[in-house]
Amino acid sequence: MIKKTFQSVINQMDAFLTSPVGVMDCEGFVLATNASENMTEYSDIFLSTVNDSLEIHSCRGYSVCGISKTGKPEYIVYVRGTDDESKRNCMMLAVSLSNIRLFYDDKYDKTTFVKNIISDNTLPLDLHQRARELHMDFDTKRVVFVVKVTQPSDVAAIDIFMGMFPELDRDFVFAMDESTIVFIKEIDNDTTETELENLAQTIIDTLNSEAMMNVLVGISTPTENLNMLASAYKEAQVALEIGKVFENDKYILSYKSLGVGRLIYHLPTRLCQLFLQEVLTKKGLDALDDEIITTIFEFFKNDLNVSETARKLYIHRNTLVYRLDKVLKTIGLDLRKFDDAVVFKVAMMVNQYLTSNPMKI
């Protein structure tokens, strides 16, 4: 990533430069340049000439300058020419890249720190001290987005993601694996759930339009401090897992909006099986055909309103009543009664959960 950053700076300054320039690492590899010249024969002499940071040296017709945080140069900036203008350009470029390097390293250290937090690789007692060292606000609200790529693409999702948020200062983006990106967003007290979902929709639309990627986005509840990030990360993961079971038609899954599905997900499998055996005293759910299931879903969708459901299904009211009576005879639950309807809805979700066998997080 630092290579792309250096190249971007040189590209932006190229219009003001009158000669070839570049930057190489401490092993002599050219990381960024505005020319195609071969610098292999110069690398050793440049490295041996520069032994300090931000000091101009003349070498083999080039002005060279080192960049470092520790004293020993880690990068060498070179400009063809040894006149005053070349030296000035070399120093200007070195100072610019040095400042960017400091920002990059600082950001990288913070990102690594945050990644370690959500991976449970950091001791809670060390969080306050490390946050102070990195100048990070400990008690700040943040939300974790987990972006799951469901369809492979030739383009790296993380590259597109970084392009969406080019000036990340207080937010963090990093890849957990080839198909999972984590985005940690700092929010304020006025940030609403709708705003977070709109941001998630923007992420989905951008990845889909630029790389034809199909993705799912899990959203955690807001955290109050850094110590809660690991739990928030798990919440976003759980939202994706539960969504695959109960909300497989949605692309944005918020932990806060999972409802009964979240409760069922955390129940032991054996307890779920016992629940189905107890509430379905007659035949099981498999005894209901597709027509009956469709009718039940529409009945629930219309808040147990018989007339409205019949109208939506384009059937006579008596036909709907007949189907509901058939459900009562088959599984022993009268869906026109609120309590029975709740039991049946939960039973449907529990059965769906057991059938899907989701991964526990």
C-alpha positions as CSV (number, residue, x, y, z in Angstrom):
1,M,0.0,0.0,0.0
2,I,2.9,2.4,0.7
3,K,4.1,1.8,-2.8
4,K,0.8,3.0,-4.2
5,T,0.8,6.0,-1.9
6,F,4.3,7.1,-3.0
7,Q,3.5,6.7,-6.7
8,S,0.3,8.8,-6.2
9,V,2.3,11.6,-4.7
10,I,4.9,11.5,-7.6
11,N,2.1,11.4,-10.2
12,Q,0.5,14.5,-8.6
13,M,3.9,16.4,-8.5
14,D,5.0,15.3,-12.0
15,A,3.6,18.4,-13.7
16,F,6.0,20.6,-11.6
17,L,9.1,18.4,-12.0
18,T,11.5,18.9,-14.9
19,S,13.6,15.7,-14.5
20,P,13.2,12.0,-13.6
21,V,12.6,11.3,-9.9
22,G,11.9,8.2,-7.9
23,V,12.0,6.5,-4.5
24,M,13.6,3.2,-3.7
25,D,13.6,1.0,-0.6
26,C,16.6,0.0,1.5
27,E,17.2,-3.0,-0.7
28,G,17.4,-1.0,-3.9
29,F,14.0,-1.7,-5.4
30,V,12.3,1.2,-7.0
31,L,8.9,1.7,-5.5
32,A,7.7,4.7,-7.4
33,T,9.0,6.9,-10.3
34,N,7.9,9.2,-13.1
35,A,10.4,7.6,-15.5
36,S,11.3,4.2,-17.0
37,E,15.0,4.4,-16.6
38,N,16.8,1.4,-15.0
39,M,18.3,2.3,-11.6
40,T,19.8,-1.1,-10.8
41,E,23.4,0.1,-11.2
42,Y,22.8,3.1,-9.0
43,S,21.1,1.4,-6.0
44,D,24.2,0.2,-4.2
45,I,26.1,3.5,-4.5
46,F,22.9,5.5,-3.4
47,L,22.5,3.3,-0.4
48,S,26.2,3.6,0.6
49,T,26.2,7.4,0.1
50,V,23.1,8.2,2.1
51,N,23.6,7.6,5.8
52,D,21.3,10.1,7.4
53,S,17.7,11.4,7.0
54,L,16.6,14.5,5.1
55,E,20.1,15.5,4.0
56,I,20.9,16.1,0.4
57,H,23.8,14.3,-1.3
58,S,25.2,14.4,-4.8
59,C,25.9,11.0,-6.4
60,R,26.6,10.0,-10.0
61,G,24.7,13.0,-11.4
62,Y,21.8,12.6,-9.0
63,S,20.6,14.4,-5.9
64,V,19.6,11.9,-3.3
65,C,18.0,12.1,0.1
66,G,17.1,9.5,2.8
67,I,13.8,9.1,4.6
68,S,13.7,7.5,8.0
69,K,12.0,7.5,11.4
70,T,14.9,5.8,13.2
71,G,18.0,7.5,11.8
72,K,19.1,4.9,9.3
73,P,17.5,5.6,5.9
74,E,14.6,3.3,5.0
75,Y,13.8,4.9,1.7
76,I,16.0,6.8,-0.8
77,V,14.6,9.7,-2.9
78,Y,16.5,10.5,-6.0
79,V,16.3,13.3,-8.6
80,R,18.4,13.4,-11.8
81,G,20.7,16.5,-11.6
82,T,22.8,18.1,-9.0
83,D,22.0,21.8,-9.6
84,D,20.1,23.9,-7.0
85,E,16.7,23.2,-8.6
86,S,17.3,19.4,-8.6
87,K,18.4,19.5,-4.9
88,R,15.3,21.7,-4.1
89,N,13.0,19.2,-5.8
90,C,14.7,16.3,-4.1
91,M,14.2,17.9,-0.6
92,M,10.6,18.9,-1.4
93,L,9.8,15.4,-2.5
94,A,11.6,13.8,0.4
95,V,9.8,16.0,3.0
96,S,6.4,15.2,1.3
97,L,7.0,11.5,1.3
98,S,8.4,11.5,4.8
99,N,5.3,13.2,6.2
100,I,3.0,10.8,4.3
101,R,5.1,7.8,5.5
102,L,4.6,8.9,9.1
103,F,0.8,9.2,8.5
104,Y,0.8,5.8,6.8
105,D,2.7,4.1,9.6
106,D,0.6,5.7,12.2
107,K,-2.6,4.6,10.4
108,Y,-1.2,1.1,9.9
109,D,-0.3,0.8,13.6
110,K,-3.8,1.9,14.5
111,T,-5.4,-0.5,12.1
112,T,-3.3,-3.4,13.3
113,F,-4.3,-2.5,16.9
114,V,-8.0,-2.5,16.0
115,K,-7.7,-5.8,14.1
116,N,-6.0,-7.4,17.1
117,I,-8.9,-6.1,19.3
118,I,-11.7,-7.7,17.3
119,S,-9.6,-10.9,17.0
120,D,-9.2,-11.1,20.8
121,N,-5.4,-10.8,20.5
122,T,-5.2,-7.9,22.9
123,L,-5.4,-8.0,26.7
124,P,-8.1,-5.7,28.1
125,L,-5.7,-4.2,30.6
126,D,-3.4,-3.0,27.7
127,L,-6.2,-1.3,25.7
128,H,-6.1,2.1,27.5
129,Q,-2.3,2.4,27.4
130,R,-2.0,1.3,23.7
131,A,-4.8,3.7,22.7
132,R,-3.0,6.6,24.4
133,E,0.2,5.7,22.6
134,L,-1.6,5.7,19.3
135,H,-3.6,8.9,20.1
136,M,-6.9,7.1,19.7
137,D,-10.1,8.1,21.6
138,F,-11.0,5.2,23.8
139,D,-14.5,6.2,24.8
140,T,-15.9,6.9,21.3
141,K,-19.0,5.3,19.7
142,R,-18.2,3.0,16.8
143,V,-20.2,0.6,14.6
144,V,-18.7,-2.5,13.0
145,F,-19.7,-3.5,9.5
146,V,-18.8,-7.0,8.2
147,V,-18.9,-7.1,4.4
148,K,-19.1,-10.7,3.1
149,V,-18.4,-11.3,-0.6
150,T,-20.7,-14.1,-1.8
151,Q,-19.5,-14.1,-5.4
152,P,-15.8,-14.1,-6.4
153,S,-14.4,-11.4,-8.6
154,D,-11.1,-10.7,-10.4
155,V,-11.0,-7.3,-8.6
156,A,-10.0,-7.2,-4.9
157,A,-12.9,-5.9,-2.9
158,I,-10.6,-4.2,-0.4
159,D,-9.1,-2.0,-3.2
160,I,-12.5,-0.8,-4.2
161,F,-13.4,-0.3,-0.6
162,M,-10.4,1.9,0.1
163,G,-11.3,4.0,-3.0
164,M,-14.7,4.6,-1.4
165,F,-13.1,6.0,1.7
166,P,-9.8,7.6,0.6
167,E,-9.4,9.9,3.6
168,L,-10.0,7.5,6.5
169,D,-8.7,9.2,9.6
170,R,-10.9,8.0,12.5
171,D,-12.4,5.0,10.6
172,F,-10.8,1.6,9.7
173,V,-11.0,-0.8,6.8
174,F,-9.1,-4.1,6.5
175,A,-9.6,-7.6,5.2
176,M,-10.0,-10.5,7.5
177,D,-9.7,-13.0,4.6
178,E,-10.3,-13.2,0.9
179,S,-14.1,-12.8,1.2
180,T,-14.5,-10.8,4.4
181,I,-13.9,-7.0,4.9
182,V,-14.3,-5.2,8.2
183,F,-15.3,-1.5,8.2
184,I,-15.3,0.2,11.6
185,K,-17.1,3.5,11.5
186,E,-17.0,6.2,14.2
187,I,-20.4,7.7,14.9
188,D,-22.0,10.3,17.1
189,N,-25.0,10.2,19.3
190,D,-27.3,11.4,16.6
191,T,-26.5,8.7,14.1
192,T,-29.6,6.7,13.3
193,E,-30.1,3.1,12.2
194,T,-31.4,4.3,8.9
195,E,-28.2,6.3,8.2
196,L,-26.1,3.1,9.0
197,E,-28.3,1.1,6.6
198,N,-28.0,3.7,3.9
199,L,-24.2,3.5,4.2
200,A,-24.4,-0.2,3.9
201,Q,-26.5,0.1,0.8
202,T,-23.9,2.5,-0.7
203,I,-21.2,-0.1,-0.1
204,I,-23.3,-2.8,-1.7
205,D,-24.2,-0.7,-4.7
206,T,-20.6,0.4,-5.3
207,L,-19.1,-3.1,-5.1
208,N,-21.8,-4.4,-7.4
209,S,-21.5,-1.7,-10.0
210,E,-17.7,-1.5,-10.1
211,A,-16.8,-5.2,-9.8
212,M,-20.1,-7.1,-10.2
213,M,-19.7,-8.4,-6.6
214,N,-22.6,-9.7,-4.7
215,V,-22.1,-8.9,-1.0
216,L,-23.9,-9.1,2.3
217,V,-23.4,-6.5,5.1
218,G,-23.8,-7.3,8.8
219,I,-24.1,-4.3,11.1
220,S,-23.4,-4.4,14.9
221,T,-25.0,-2.3,17.6
222,P,-23.0,0.9,18.5
223,T,-20.1,0.4,21.0
224,E,-19.3,2.8,23.8
225,N,-15.5,2.2,23.8
226,L,-12.7,0.1,22.2
227,N,-13.2,-2.6,24.7
228,M,-16.5,-3.5,23.1
229,L,-15.2,-3.8,19.6
230,A,-14.7,-7.6,19.8
231,S,-18.3,-8.1,20.8
232,A,-19.5,-5.8,18.1
233,Y,-17.6,-7.7,15.5
234,K,-19.2,-11.0,16.7
235,E,-22.6,-9.2,16.5
236,A,-22.1,-8.3,12.9
237,Q,-21.0,-11.9,12.1
238,V,-24.1,-13.3,13.9
239,A,-26.3,-10.9,12.0
240,L,-25.0,-12.5,8.7
241,E,-25.4,-16.0,10.0
242,I,-28.9,-15.5,11.3
243,G,-29.8,-13.6,8.1
244,K,-28.9,-16.7,6.0
245,V,-31.5,-18.6,8.0
246,F,-34.4,-16.2,8.5
247,E,-33.8,-13.2,6.2
248,N,-32.2,-14.8,3.1
249,D,-33.9,-12.2,0.8
250,K,-32.1,-9.3,2.5
251,Y,-28.6,-8.0,1.8
252,I,-28.3,-5.7,4.9
253,L,-28.6,-7.4,8.2
254,S,-28.6,-5.4,11.4
255,Y,-28.0,-7.2,14.7
256,K,-30.4,-4.8,16.4
257,S,-33.3,-5.8,14.0
258,L,-32.9,-9.6,14.2
259,G,-35.8,-10.0,16.6
260,V,-36.9,-13.5,17.6
261,G,-34.4,-15.0,15.2
262,R,-31.5,-13.8,17.4
263,L,-33.1,-15.5,20.5
264,I,-33.6,-18.8,18.6
265,Y,-30.0,-18.7,17.3
266,H,-28.7,-18.7,20.8
267,L,-30.8,-21.7,22.0
268,P,-29.4,-25.2,22.2
269,T,-30.4,-27.5,19.4
270,R,-31.9,-30.1,21.8
271,L,-34.1,-27.4,23.4
272,C,-35.4,-26.4,20.0
273,Q,-36.3,-30.0,19.2
274,L,-38.1,-30.4,22.5
275,F,-40.1,-27.2,21.8
276,L,-41.3,-28.5,18.4
277,Q,-42.3,-31.9,20.0
278,E,-44.3,-30.1,22.7
279,V,-46.2,-27.4,20.7
280,L,-47.0,-29.6,17.7
281,T,-49.0,-32.2,19.5
282,K,-50.4,-33.7,16.3
283,K,-48.6,-34.0,13.0
284,G,-45.5,-32.0,12.3
285,L,-45.0,-29.0,10.0
286,D,-44.2,-31.3,7.1
287,A,-47.8,-32.3,7.0
288,L,-48.7,-28.8,5.6
289,D,-48.6,-28.5,1.8
290,D,-47.2,-25.5,0.0
291,E,-50.6,-23.9,-0.6
292,I,-51.3,-24.0,3.1
293,I,-47.9,-22.5,4.0
294,T,-48.3,-19.7,1.5
295,T,-51.8,-19.0,3.0
296,I,-50.3,-18.8,6.5
297,F,-47.5,-16.5,5.5
298,E,-50.0,-14.1,3.9
299,F,-52.3,-14.4,6.9
300,F,-49.4,-13.3,9.2
301,K,-48.4,-10.6,6.8
302,N,-51.9,-9.1,7.1
303,D,-52.0,-9.2,10.9
304,L,-54.4,-12.2,11.1
305,N,-57.0,-10.3,9.2
306,V,-59.2,-12.9,7.4
307,S,-60.9,-10.6,5.0
308,E,-57.8,-8.8,3.9
309,T,-55.8,-12.0,3.5
310,A,-58.6,-13.5,1.4
311,R,-58.6,-10.4,-0.8
312,K,-54.8,-10.5,-1.3
313,L,-54.9,-14.2,-2.2
314,Y,-57.9,-13.7,-4.5
315,I,-59.9,-16.4,-2.7
316,H,-63.3,-16.5,-1.0
317,R,-63.3,-15.8,2.7
318,N,-64.8,-19.2,3.4
319,T,-62.0,-20.9,1.4
320,L,-59.5,-19.2,3.7
321,V,-61.5,-20.3,6.8
322,Y,-61.4,-23.8,5.5
323,R,-57.6,-23.7,5.1
324,L,-57.2,-22.4,8.6
325,D,-59.5,-25.1,10.0
326,K,-57.3,-27.6,8.1
327,V,-54.2,-26.2,10.0
328,L,-56.0,-26.6,13.3
329,K,-56.9,-30.3,12.5
330,T,-53.4,-31.0,11.3
331,I,-51.1,-29.5,14.0
332,G,-53.5,-28.5,16.7
333,L,-53.1,-24.7,16.5
334,D,-55.9,-22.2,15.6
335,L,-54.0,-19.4,13.9
336,R,-56.9,-17.0,14.3
337,K,-56.0,-16.9,18.0
338,F,-53.1,-14.6,18.7
339,D,-51.4,-17.0,21.2
340,D,-51.6,-19.9,18.8
341,A,-50.4,-17.7,15.9
342,V,-47.3,-16.7,18.0
343,V,-46.5,-20.3,18.9
344,F,-46.8,-21.4,15.2
345,K,-44.6,-18.5,14.0
346,V,-41.9,-19.4,16.5
347,A,-42.3,-23.1,15.6
348,M,-41.8,-22.2,11.9
349,M,-38.6,-20.3,12.7
350,V,-37.3,-23.0,15.0
351,N,-37.9,-25.6,12.3
352,Q,-36.2,-23.4,9.8
353,Y,-33.2,-22.9,12.1
354,L,-32.8,-26.6,12.7
355,T,-33.0,-27.4,9.0
356,S,-30.4,-24.8,8.1
357,N,-27.9,-25.9,10.8
358,P,-26.1,-22.5,10.9
359,M,-22.5,-22.1,12.2
360,K,-22.5,-20.9,15.8
361,I,-20.3,-17.8,16.5
